[in-house]
């Protein structure tokens, strides 16, 4: 009997030892270092962050148009690209209440437009982690370009909308604000009954309770942060489908209903652009038409935002971006010609096909303008010069390229490039190499003259084919 009791006692002790949580050895502990507080773009050195790659944003907001007050709760799923002792997000102006990393409270500091987060335990390289940020305040826009205000803006009807390039997202939710960290985006926006919400992607299920309605929108495809948006207004909505079943939703602010006739041509526009650039790369389509006199329209993914002055050519331009700029995004902002030069040339192609325009004559007329056209670079144009020559010299350069390599090679490039880089990022030098590959031509002199130079190209590059008057 005595031996049996001892054996039983030893068994209990052994069981308790087995139940004791194992402690990490010094070698197993993750200490980590701080992630960079920049994405490394020389034009915008304070934008974006390093040390991780985001894959998903779930943004929940409650917004009262009367007080302009916003309550937000954003959850970000990301994968660490180093051992992280701290990391940062971009967030402007709003007050942060709580932050958790993988469910544990984290320490935070605010430094300029950065929310710096120190998790309770360092995040191991290669691990997937979630960060939840609860915040509130009155969102305000900021000015970054000559185009005017960017980010959260109050509409003339008393609602709100978000638009801005290269920045806008950080004025209403915490984000890695760089086009190189594209991620899925999901929005639940709660507003008082009588108001409605438009955003990116596919419309989800709406719920109403106690005088408030929550609207849901889901964009599962990777999206650059500046291409996310929300619009809160007394929208008039139109719905439909493209020929392939892609859902089409457009929203018209009070005073913008006259733009419906233009938007009715969107299926025709997307069919035309698909014939030039390949299959439509998005999961939804439509537009957001403002009655406000902002200085720009913007290619917000799946559903561009249009200023009051919008015309049909603008709708062509912004939807061309769904291939050039949205599905395939810039690697750095010096690559912006990959967005704007091609969207601008899409307007030329539309006028050629639909309006009978002679693009060679149009080219010659633009060349006559001389230095005002040729006095800026199209690649690596310098900080603050990104949104200038790309709209004027850009389509000229692409027409010259078309006449240099011929229609067969040119349109093969236009159709295959977006598919090659779909949902990713690309740089201008990659495009140059691809054009040489497809055309079988040495184009270094041409690209140096047109894209890296700031003077009128030599005649051999200025007047290819039969362009010379």
For each residue, the residues with C-beta under 8 A, 3 or more apart:
1: 4 5
2: 5 6
3: 6 7
4: 1 7 8
5: 1 2 8 9
6: 2 3 9 10
7: 3 4 10 11
8: 4 5 11 12
9: 5 6 12 13
10: 6 7 13 14
11: 7 8 14 15
12: 8 9 15 16
13: 9 10 16 17
14: 10 11 17 18
15: 11 12 18 19
16: 12 13 19 20
17: 13 14 20
18: 14 15
19: 15 16
20: 16 17
21:
22:
23:
24: 28 29
25: 28 29
26: 29
27:
28: 24 25
29: 24 25 26
30: 83 121 122 123 124
31: 83 85 122
32: 82 83 84 85 86 122 123 124
33: 82 83 84 85
34: 37 51 84 85 86 87
35: 49 50 51 52 82 84 86 87 88
36: 39 40 49 50 51
37: 34 46 49 50 88 111 114 116
38: 41 45 46 47 48 49 50
39: 36 44 47 48 49 50 176 178 180 181
40: 36 45 48 50
41: 38 44 45 47 48 178 332 333
42: 45 332 334 383
43: 332 333 334 382 383 384 386
44: 39 41 47 48 166 167 333 383
45: 38 40 41 42
46: 37 38 112 113 114
47: 38 39 41 44 90 166 167 177 178
48: 38 39 40 41 44 90 176 177 178 180 181
49: 35 36 37 38 39 52 87 88 89 90 114 176 178
50: 35 36 37 38 39 40 81
51: 34 35 36 80 81 82 84 87
52: 35 49 78 79 80 81 84 87 123 129 176
53: 78 79 81 181
54: 57 76 77 78 175 176 181 183
55: 77 78 79 128 183 184
56: 76 77 183 184 185 186
57: 54 74 75 76 77 173 175 183 184 185 186 228
58: 74 75 76 186 188
59: 72 73 74 173 185 186 187 188
60: 72 73 74 187 188 189 190
61: 70 71 72 73 172 173 187 188 189 190 230
62: 70 71 72 189 190 191 212
63: 69 70 71 160 189 190 191 232
64: 67 68 69 191 192
65: 68 158 159 160 191 192 195 232
66: 192
67: 64 138
68: 64 65 138 139 154 160
69: 63 64 136 137 138
70: 61 62 63 94 136 137 138 139 172
71: 61 62 63 135 136
72: 59 60 61 62 94 133 134 135 136 172 173
73: 59 60 61 132 133 134 135
74: 57 58 59 60 132 133 135 173 174 175
75: 57 58 130 131 132 133
76: 54 56 57 58 89 130 131 132 133 174 175 176
77: 54 55 56 57 128 129 130 183
78: 52 53 54 55 128 129 130 131 176
79: 52 53 55 126 127 128 129
80: 51 52 83 84 123 124 125 126 127 128 129
81: 50 51 52 53 125 126
82: 32 33 35 51 125
83: 30 31 32 33 80 122 123 124 125
84: 32 33 34 35 51 52 80 87 119 122 123 125
85: 31 32 33 34 118 122
86: 32 34 35 116 117 118 119
87: 34 35 49 51 52 84 116 117 123
88: 35 37 49 114 115 116 117
89: 49 76 114 115 117 131 133 174 175 176
90: 47 48 49 113 114 115 169 170 174 175 176 177
91: 94 96 113 114 115 133 135 170 173 174 175
92: 113 140 142 151 170 171
93: 137 139 140 171
94: 70 72 91 135 136 137 139 172
95: 135 136 137
96: 91 99 108 110 115 133 134 135
97: 134 135 136
98: 105 132 133 134
99: 96 105 106 108 115 117 131 132 133 134
100: 103 104 105 106 131 132
101: 104 106 117 119 120 123 129 130 131
102: 119 129 130
103: 100 130
104: 100 101 119 120 121
105: 98 99 100 120
106: 99 100 101 117 118 119 120 131
107: 117 118
108: 96 99 115 116 117 118
109: 116
110: 96 114 115 116
111: 37 114 116
112: 46
113: 46 90 91 92 170
114: 37 46 49 88 89 90 91 110 111
115: 88 89 90 91 96 99 108 110 133 174
116: 37 86 87 88 108 109 110 111
117: 86 87 88 89 99 101 106 107 108 131
118: 85 86 106 107 108
119: 84 86 101 102 104 106 122 123 129
120: 101 104 105 106
121: 30 104
122: 30 31 32 83 84 85 119
123: 30 32 52 80 83 84 87 101 119 127 129
124: 30 32 80 83 127
125: 80 81 82 83 84
126: 79 80 81
127: 79 80 123 124
128: 55 77 78 79 80
129: 52 77 78 79 80 101 102 119 123
130: 75 76 77 78 101 102 103
131: 75 76 78 89 99 100 101 106 117
132: 73 74 75 76 98 99 100
133: 72 73 74 75 76 89 91 96 98 99 115 174
134: 72 73 96 97 98 99
135: 71 72 73 74 91 94 95 96 97 174
136: 69 70 71 72 94 95 97
137: 69 70 93 94 95
138: 67 68 69 70
139: 68 70 93 94 151 152 160 171 172
140: 92 93 151 152 171
141: 149 150 151 152 153 164 171
142: 92 149 150 151 167 171
143: 148 149 150
144: 150 164 166 167
145: 148 150 165 166 384 387
146: 387
147: 150 165 295 296 387
148: 143 145 294 295 296
149: 141 142 143 153 164 294
150: 141 142 143 144 145 147 163 164 165 167 168 171
151: 92 139 140 141 142 162 163 164 167 168 169 170 171 172
152: 139 140 141 160 161 162 168 171 172
153: 141 149 160 161 162 163 292 294
154: 68 158 159 160
155: 158 159 160 161 233 253 290 291 292
156: 255 291 292
157: 233 234 253 254 255 291
158: 65 154 155
159: 65 154 155 195 231 232 233 234 253
160: 63 65 68 139 152 153 154 155 230 231 232 233
161: 152 153 155 229 230 231 232 233 288 290 292 305
162: 151 152 153 168 169 171 172 228 229 230 231
163: 150 151 153 168 229 294 296 298 300 305
164: 141 144 149 150 151 167 168 171 226 298
165: 145 147 150 168 226 296 298 387
166: 44 47 144 145 179 226 333 386
167: 44 47 142 144 150 151 164 170 171 177 226
168: 150 151 152 162 163 164 165 171 225 226 228 229
169: 90 151 162 172 173 175 177 225 226 228
170: 90 91 92 113 151 167 173 174 175 177 225
171: 92 93 139 140 141 142 150 151 152 162 164 167 168
172: 61 70 72 94 139 151 152 162 169 230
173: 57 59 61 72 74 91 169 170
174: 74 76 89 90 91 115 133 135 170
175: 54 57 74 76 89 90 91 169 170 225
176: 39 48 49 52 54 76 78 89 90 181 225
177: 47 48 90 167 169 170 225 226
178: 39 41 47 48 49 181 224 225
179: 166 182 224 225 226 329 330 331 425
180: 39 48 329 331 425
181: 39 48 53 54 176 178 225
182: 179 222 223 224 329 423 424 425
183: 54 55 56 57 77 222 223
184: 55 56 57 219 220 221 222 223
185: 56 57 59 200 201 218 219 223 228
186: 56 57 58 59 216 217 218 219
187: 59 60 61 197 199 200 215 216 217 218 230
188: 58 59 60 61 214 215 216
189: 60 61 62 63 197 199 214 215 216 217 230 232
190: 60 61 62 63 212 213 214 215
191: 62 63 64 65 195 196 197 212 213 215 232
192: 64 65 66 195 211 212 213
193: 208 211 212 213
194: 234
195: 65 159 191 192 213 232 233 234
196: 191 213 215 232 233 234 235 237 251
197: 187 189 191 215 217 230 231 232
198: 217 229 230 231 233 235 237 249 251 288 303
199: 187 189 215 217 219 228 229 230 231 303
200: 185 187 217 219 223 227 228 229 284 300 301 302 303
201: 185 217 218 219 220 221 283 284 301 302
202: 217 218 219 220 247 283 284
203: 215 216 217 247 249
204: 215 216 217 218
205: 216
206: 213 214 215 216
207: 213 214
208: 193 212 213 214
209: 212
210:
211: 192 193
212: 62 190 191 192 193 208 209
213: 190 191 192 193 195 196 206 207 208
214: 188 189 190 206 207 208
215: 187 188 189 190 191 196 197 199 203 204 206
216: 186 187 188 189 203 204 205 206
217: 186 187 189 197 198 199 200 201 202 203 204
218: 185 186 187 201 202 204
219: 184 185 186 199 200 201 202 223 228 283 284 301 302
220: 184 201 202 283
221: 184 201 281 282 283 301 327 423
222: 182 183 184 423 424
223: 182 183 184 185 200 219 227 228 301 326
224: 178 179 182 227 301 326 329
225: 168 169 170 175 176 177 178 179 181 228
226: 164 165 166 167 168 169 177 179
227: 200 223 224 299 300 301 326
228: 57 162 168 169 185 199 200 219 223 225 300 301
229: 161 162 163 168 198 199 200 288 298 300 303 305
230: 61 160 161 162 172 187 189 197 198 199
231: 159 160 161 162 197 198 199 235 251 253 288 305
232: 63 65 159 160 161 189 191 195 196 197
233: 155 157 159 160 161 195 196 198 251 253 254
234: 157 159 194 195 196 253 254
235: 196 198 231 251 252 253
236: 251 252 254 257
237: 196 198 249 250 251 252
238: 248 249 250 252 260 263
239: 247 248 249 250
240: 247 248 267
241: 245 246 247 248
242: 245 246 248 267 270 280 285
243: 267 271
244: 280
245: 241 242
246: 241 242 280 282 283 284 285
247: 202 203 239 240 241 284 285
248: 238 239 240 241 242 266 267 284 285 286
249: 198 203 237 238 239 284 285 286 303
250: 237 238 239 260 263 266 286 287 288 289 303
251: 196 198 231 233 235 236 237 286 287 288 289 303
252: 235 236 237 238 256 257 259 260 263 289
253: 155 157 159 231 233 234 235 256 289 290 291 292
254: 157 233 234 236 257 291
255: 156 157 291 308
256: 252 253 259 289 290 291 308
257: 236 252 254 260
258: 261
259: 252 256 262 263 289 306 310
260: 238 250 252 257 263 264
261: 258 264 265
262: 259 265 310 311 312 315
263: 238 250 252 259 260 266 286 287 289 315
264: 260 261
265: 261 262 268 269 312 315
266: 248 250 263 269 270 285 286 287 315 319
267: 240 242 243 248 270 271
268: 265 271 272
269: 265 266 272 273 315 316 319 350
270: 242 266 267 273 274 280 285 319
271: 243 267 268 274 275
272: 268 269 275 276 350 353 354
273: 269 270 276 277 280 316 319 320 322 323 346
274: 270 271 277 278 279 280
275: 271 272
276: 272 273 346 349 411 414 415
277: 273 274 320 323 324 414 415 418
278: 274 281 323 415 416 418 419
279: 274 419
280: 242 244 246 270 273 274 285 322
281: 221 278 322 323 326 327 418 422 423
282: 221 246 285 301 302 322 326 327
283: 201 202 219 220 221 246 302
284: 200 201 202 219 246 247 248 249 302 303
285: 242 246 247 248 249 266 270 280 282 302 303 319 322
286: 248 249 250 251 263 266 302 303
287: 250 251 263 266 303 304 305 306 315 318
288: 161 198 229 231 250 251 300 303 304 305 306
289: 250 251 252 253 256 259 263 306 310
290: 155 161 253 256 294 305 306 307 308
291: 155 156 157 253 254 255 256 308
292: 153 155 156 161 253 307 308
293: 307 308 309
294: 148 149 153 163 290 307 308
295: 147 148 307
296: 147 148 163 165 307
297: 304 305 306 307 310 314 317 318
298: 163 164 165 229 304 305 318
299: 227 304 318 319 321 322 325 326 339 343
300: 163 200 227 228 229 288 303 304 305
301: 200 201 219 221 223 224 227 228 282 322 326
302: 200 201 219 282 283 284 285 286 322
303: 198 199 200 229 249 250 251 284 285 286 287 288 300
304: 287 288 297 298 299 300 315 318 319 321
305: 161 163 229 231 287 288 290 297 298 300
306: 259 287 288 289 290 297 310 314 315 318
307: 290 292 293 294 295 296 297 310
308: 255 256 290 291 292 293 294
309: 293
310: 259 262 289 297 306 307 314 315
311: 262 314 315
312: 262 265 315 316
313: 316 317 347 350 351
314: 297 306 310 311 317 318
315: 262 263 265 266 269 287 304 306 310 311 312 318 319
316: 269 273 312 313 319 320 346 347 350
317: 297 313 314 320 321 343 344 346 347
318: 287 297 298 299 304 306 314 315 321 343
319: 266 269 270 273 285 299 304 315 316 322
320: 273 277 316 317 323 324 342 343 346 347
321: 299 304 317 318 324 325 326 339 343
322: 273 280 281 282 285 299 301 302 319 325 326 327
323: 273 277 278 281 320 326 327 328 342 418
324: 277 320 321 328 338 339 342 343 346 418
325: 299 321 322 328 329 330 338 339 340 343
326: 223 224 227 281 282 299 301 321 322 323 329
327: 221 281 282 322 323 418 421 422 423
328: 323 324 325 338 417 418 421 422 424 425 426
329: 179 180 182 224 325 326 339 424 425 426
330: 179 325 333 335 336 338 339 425 426 427
331: 179 180 335 425 426 427
332: 41 42 43 335 427
333: 41 43 44 166 330 336 386
334: 42 43 379 380 381 386 428
335: 330 331 332 338 379 426 427 428
336: 330 333 339 340 381 386 387 390
337: 340 341 342 378 379 390 394 428 451
338: 324 325 328 330 335 341 342 426 427 428 431
339: 299 321 324 325 329 330 336 342 343 390
340: 325 336 337 343 344 387 390 391 394
341: 337 338 344 345 378 390 394 395 397 398
342: 320 323 324 337 338 339 345 346 394 398 414
343: 299 317 318 320 321 324 325 339 340 346 347
344: 317 340 341 347 348 390 391 392 394 395
345: 341 342 348 349 394 395 398 399
346: 273 276 316 317 320 324 342 343 349 350
347: 313 316 317 320 343 344 350 351 395
348: 344 345 351 352 357 359 362 395 399
349: 276 345 346 352 353
350: 269 272 313 316 346 347 353 354 355
351: 313 347 348 354 355 357 359 362
352: 348 349 355 356 357 358 359
353: 272 349 350
354: 272 350 351
355: 350 351 352
356: 352
357: 348 351 352 362
358: 352 361 362
359: 348 351 352 362 363 399
360: 363 364 399 403 466 467
361: 358 364 365
362: 348 351 357 358 359 365 366
363: 359 360 366 367 396 399 400 467
364: 360 361 367 368 467 469
365: 361 362 368 369
366: 362 363 369 373 392 396
367: 363 364 370 373 396 456 462
368: 364 365
369: 365 366 372 373
370: 367 373 374 456
371: 374 375 456
372: 369 375
373: 366 367 369 370 389 392 393 396
374: 370 371 393 453 454 455 456 457
375: 371 372 389 454 455
376: 381 385 388 389 393 454
377: 380 381 382 385 389 451 452 453 454
378: 337 341 381 389 390 393 394 397 450 451 452
379: 334 335 337 428 451 452
380: 334 377 428 452
381: 334 336 376 377 378 385 386 388 389
382: 43 377 385
383: 42 43 44 386
384: 43 145
385: 376 377 381 382 388 389
386: 43 166 333 334 336 381 383 390
387: 145 146 147 165 336 340 390 391
388: 376 381 385 391 392
389: 373 375 376 377 378 381 385 392 393 394
390: 336 337 339 340 341 344 378 386 387 393 394
391: 340 344 387 388 394 395
392: 344 366 373 388 389 395 396
393: 373 374 376 378 389 390 396 397 450
394: 337 340 341 342 344 345 378 389 390 391 397 398
395: 341 344 345 347 348 391 392 398 399
396: 363 366 367 373 392 393 399 400
397: 341 378 393 394 400 401 450 451
398: 341 342 345 394 395 401 402
399: 345 348 359 360 363 395 396 402 403
400: 363 396 397 403 404 446 450 457 461 462 464 467
401: 397 398 404 405 410 435 443 446 450
402: 398 399 405 406 407 410
403: 360 399 400 406 464 465 466 467
404: 400 401 441 443 446 461 464 465
405: 401 402 409 410 435 438 439 441 443
406: 402 403 409 410 439
407: 402 410 411
408: 411 412
409: 405 406 412 413 435 438 439 440
410: 401 402 405 406 407 413 414 439
411: 276 407 408 414 415
412: 408 409 415 416 438
413: 409 410 416 417 434 435 438 439
414: 276 277 342 410 411 417 418
415: 276 277 278 411 412 418 419
416: 278 412 413 419 420 438
417: 328 413 414 420 421 431 434
418: 277 278 281 323 324 327 328 414 415 421 422
419: 278 279 415 416 422
420: 416 417 434
421: 327 328 417 418 424 425 426
422: 281 327 328 418 419
423: 182 221 222 281 327
424: 182 222 328 329 421
425: 179 180 182 328 329 330 331 421
426: 328 329 330 331 335 338 421 430 431
427: 330 331 332 335 338 430 431
428: 334 335 337 338 379 380 431 432 451
429: 432 433
430: 426 427 433 434
431: 338 417 426 427 428 434 435
432: 428 429 435 436 443 447 451
433: 429 430 436 437
434: 413 417 420 430 431 437 438
435: 401 405 409 413 431 432 438 439 443 447
436: 432 433 439 440 441 442 443
437: 433 434 440
438: 405 409 412 413 416 434 435
439: 405 406 409 410 413 435 436 443
440: 409 436 437
441: 404 405 436
442: 436 445
443: 401 404 405 432 435 436 439 446 447
444: 447 448
445: 442 448 449 460 461
446: 400 401 404 443 449 450 461
447: 432 435 443 444 450 451 452
448: 444 445 451 452 453
449: 445 446 452 453 457 458 461
450: 378 393 397 400 401 446 447 453 457 461
451: 337 377 378 379 397 428 432 447 448
452: 377 378 379 380 447 448 449
453: 374 377 448 449 450 457
454: 374 375 376 377
455: 374 375
456: 367 370 371 374 462
457: 374 400 449 450 453 461 462
458: 449 461 462
459: 462 463 468
460: 445 463 464
461: 400 404 445 446 449 450 457 458 464
462: 367 400 456 457 458 459 467
463: 459 460 467 468
464: 400 403 404 460 461 467
465: 403 404
466: 360 403
467: 360 363 364 400 403 462 463 464
468: 459 463
469: 364
